[in-house]
Amino acid sequence: MFTRKFLRGWWNKALRRRVLFTALDKSDRDYLYLTMKVFDEVRSIDVGTIIVKILARLRDALESPFARKVETYGIMKARQLSRVAVEWGYTVAETWATNPGYIKHLSNNELNTPSGYSIR
């Protein structure tokens, strides 16, 4: 399931980006640390479930602001524009909602648009 090397990689990455102590409380850090020290490989489903939850919190903390913007704004805007284009009769636009390049493009445009530069 999880190896010591894999867990150590997550630990070091979180330390380098300075999120280990902010994203995880002491008990989670201790659990992860002891798992790395005690086990060469985690085989228990119960321990693995706890480690997955801890790593999910680390993953969320390590995510860049741009990636968060892509998840929130880009996907929502791509779905909205895709729906409008399909309503106008452009059936190819159905793929826009799931196109990662288009989603990143919309997010990038939103992030780089000056605050007073809109019609709204």
Secondary structure, DSSP 8 states (H G I E B T S, - for coil): -EEHHHHHHHHHHHHHTT-HHHHS-HHHHHHHHHHHHH-SEE--HHHHHHHHHHHHHHHHHHS-HHHHHIIIIIHHHHHHHHHHHHHTT-GGGGGGGG-HHHHHHHHHHHHHS-TT----
